[in-house]
């Protein structure tokens, strides 16, 4: 009886009730936590490229009904580098600015060694799809897959890029994968393609025909917080840190690396962080070495000085991401083909 009386007295205090409820909630969460370390992570099985491999046009990682909603003709024999721009379906203005700057017709001319296209996923609203079809009819530069476009489906978009290049543009030397909020110095890229054996050419293909050029992330810790956009459960990946990988804003792949990573992706489990999966986990399994792009990236501090006329123009391949339209136009005024001088050749 005394025990019951004490319990009633304890519960009469609102602070004690809150404490009891909080403790109960913690026990429940702990008991039913879905990402307990007992789950097995992505298997680190080396990819045997000598084994038989059948290309299924309808397979994209774990999708077996994949198809292109908007297609593109295969690359011509003279294409040396394919630029694939990852874009959200509603980013009409961003695509327009790219077409007027570094991706304009004067830079990607007929019989040019460069070719570029925008990659998008499927949309739920017929009005948006009609707008995409009208945009493609006008510019003929969209490639659309039938997976729903969204942040957590970026892995499908990335592997779609590898798939299309491997099956439709494999004769090209280079795949350039970029986001739609950066500047690609296409005149400089053309110069590197025309001087492939120059000692200062970062795109020179190694004797092994392997090149994966990017701004490398090292010792990146796995996010476990439920509030994090990049949260990964122990079920998906049990390690504390990811292997070195490439942030996805700008990547340069040689044709052989595209082939190896594509084959590995088709044999892999789905993983929501595309850059970690493809350039980290899969490149490690395929024994592909990452080459640092950092010295060829135009970061915000130098960009500001450059656009304000307080920095001498220098060689770079890509800008940092989150570029505004004004910044893209400003860089094109400095680095457009009409302004490319012999000093930058």
N, C-alpha and C positions, 0 to 999 in steps of 0.2 A: 504493500500500500504506500509506504514511504517512497519507494522507487517511482511509482506512478505519479505521486504528488510532485516529486522533484522534476520529472519529465514535463509535466504540465507547466510547472513554473519556468522551466527552461524555454518551452515553446511560446510562452506568453511574451517573451522579449522579441521584438521585431528583428533586431540585429541577429539574434540567435537563429531565428527562422531562416533568414537570408543565408547565414553561414551553413546551416544544415542543407538547404536547397543547393547551394553552390558545391558542397562536398558530394552530394548525391549526383549532381550533373557531371562532376569530374570523374567519378567512378564509372558512370554509364559511358562517357566518351572513351575512357581508357579501355573499357571492356569491349567496345564495339568499334574501336578505331580502325578504319579501312586500310591504312597504309603501314601496318605493323612491319618491322624488319624481317619477319619470318618469310615474307614473299621473296621469290627469286627475281633478280634484276634481269635486264637485257643480257642475253648470253653473249659472251665475247668469243664466239667461234670464228676462227680464221676462215676466210672465204677461199675456197678452192676453185680458182678460175680455169683449171684444166678439166674440170668435170663438165659433162654435157649440160647444155643450157638451152632451153626452149623459150623463145620469145612469144609470149601470149599478148596480143594487142589489146585484150580486154582486162589485163591485170595491171593494177597500180598498187603495189604493196599488198594490202589486204582487201582491196576492192577487186571484184572479178566481173564487174559489169561496166568497166570504164570505157568511155568513148569521148571523142572530141565533138563538142557542140558547134564550135567554129574552128575550121581547119585552116592549114596553110600549105602551099605547095612546097615540095622538097627544095633544099638549097641547091643552087646552081654550082657547077664545078669550080667557078672562080671565087666563091665565098671562102674567105680564110678565117673569119671570126663572126660568130653569131652572138648578138646582144639580146638577151631575154630579160625584159623588164617586168618584175612582179608588181602588179597593180590591182587595187580594189576596183570592182565594177563601177562604183559611183565616182571614181576619181577622173572624171572627164577633163577637168581643167588641168590637172597635172599632166595628163597625156598630151593635151594640146600644147602646153608649154614646152614639153620635150620635143614635140614635132617641130616647133618653131626655133628651137635652139640646137642642142647637140645631136638630135636625131632628125634634123630637117633634111629634105631631099638633096640639098646641095652637098651635104656631108655623106649621105648614104645614096649616092648617085647610081644610075644603071651601070651594071658590070663592076660595081664597087666591091672590094674585098670585104667590106662590112655589110652586115644585114641585121636589122633589129625588128623585134615584135614585142607586143605587150601580152602578158599572161594573166588570165582571169579565170575564176571558177563560175559555177552556175549560180543563178539568182532565183529568188522565190517569186518576184513580181514580174508579170508579163510586160508592164510598161518599161521597166528597166531593161529587160531583155530586148525589147523592140529598139530601145535607144542604142544598145550595144550593137545590134545588127545594122542599124543605120550608120553608126560610127565606122563599123568595119566595111560597109559598102563604100564609104567615102574614102577611107584611108588604107584598107586592106592590110592591117597590121595587128590584128587581134588573134590570139589563140586561146580558146576556151575549153575547159574540161567540164565534165558533168557532175563533179563533186561540188557541194555547196561551198561558196566562197566565204572565208572567215578566218580569223586569227588562228584558231585551233585546227584548221585544215591546211595551213601553210606547207606542211610536209607533203601533202598530195601535190600541191602546186610545184614545189621544188623538184620532186621526183618526176612530175610530168615534163618539166624542162629537160631533165636528164634523158627521159624516154624519147622525147621528140628529137633532141639532138642526136642521140645514139641511133635512132632508126631513120631519120630524115636528113641529117646534116653531118654524118660521121666523117665525111671527107674533109671538113673544115678542121683547122688546127686548134681552134680556141672557142670555148664557150664562156661568155661573160654574163654572169647573173647579177642583176642590180635591182634595187628598189626604185620606186618612181619619185622619190624625193631627194635624189642626188644628181650631181652633174658628172657626166662622163666626158673626158677630154678626147673626143673622137678624132680631132686632127692629130693629137699626139699618138693616139692608138694607131692611126694610119701610118705614121712615121715609124713606129716600132715594127709594124707588119712589113713595111718596105725595106727595113734594115734588120733582118732577123738575127744576124750574127754580130751585131754591134755589141761591144763589151759592156755598155751601160744600158742594155735592153733588158728590163725586168721580165719580159715575156718570152725570152729565149727558152725554147724547149730543151730540156736536158737530154743527154744521150739515151736515157731510159724512157724518153717520151712522157715523163711524168711532171706535171706542174699543177700545183694547187696554191695559188697566190692570193693572200688575204691579210687583213689586219688581225693578228692572232690573239685570241683570248686564252690566257694561261691561268691555271689554278682557279678556275671559276667554281664557286661553291654552289651546291645544289640547293635550290629554294624549297623549303618545306612548309612555310607559313601558308595557311589557308587564304590569307589576304593577298598573296603574291600572284601576279599575272603569270609568272613563270614557275608556279608550284609544280613539283613532281613528287609523286608518292614513292614509297619504298617498293611498292609493287612494280612500278615502272623502271626504277633505277635505284639500287641500294647503296651505291657509293656515296662518299661525302663530297667528292669533287669530280667534275667532268674532266676527261682528257682534253688537251689543247684543241680548240675548235675555232672556226671562223665566224665572226658576226656577219649576218646575212646581207648587209647593205651593199657589198661589192665583193664578188668572187670571180677569179679567173681560173678556168679548168682547161687543161689540155685534153685532146680527144681521148687519149688512152685512160686518163683519170676518170672522165665521164663514164666510159664503158665499165670500168671496174666498180665505181660507186653505184652505178645504176643496177648492175647485176647483184651487188651486195644488198641494195635497198629492196629489190624484188624478193630476196630471201630473208628479209628482216621482219621483225615485229614493228607495228606502227608505234611511233614516238612523237609526241606533240610538238617538241622543239626541233624544227627542221635543221637548223644550223648545227645543233649539238649532235643530232643523229647522223647526218650525212658527212659533215666535215670533221666531226669529232670521233664518234663511236665507229662509224663505218670506215673512215680513213685509217683509223688505228688498226682495224681488222684486216684491211687491205695493204698495210705497210706503206701507206702514202705519206710522204713528208710534206708538211706545210711550209710554205715560203712566205716570209714577212713582206707585206705590202706597205707598212706604215710610212716609210719615207716617200711614198708616191701618193699619199692621201692629203688633200687640202683640208686642214682642220679649221674650226671656226675662228681661232685667233688670227691666223694668217689670212683667212678669207676676208675678214673685216679690214685688215690693213691693205690687202690687195685691191679691194673694191673702192677704198678711200684714196687710192693713189699713193699710199705710203709704203708700198712693198713692191719690189721689182718682180715682174712676172717670172715664174719659175716652172720647171717641168713638173707635172703631176698627172696622174691617170684618172683619179676620181676625187670627188669632194666627200666630206662627211655628210651624214644624212640630215633630214629636216630642213632642207633648203627651201627658201621662199621663191615665188615666181620672179620677184625683182632681182634676187641674187643670181638665179639661173640666167636671166637675160643679161645681167651685168657681166657674168663670166663669159657668155657667148660673144659679147662685144669685144672682150679682150682676147679670146681664144678661138673665135670662129675661123673658118678656113680662109676668109678674105683677109684676116689680120695675122695669119700665121707667117712668120718671117723665117729667113734662113737660119737665124740664131737659135730657133727652137726646132730646127729640122734634125 
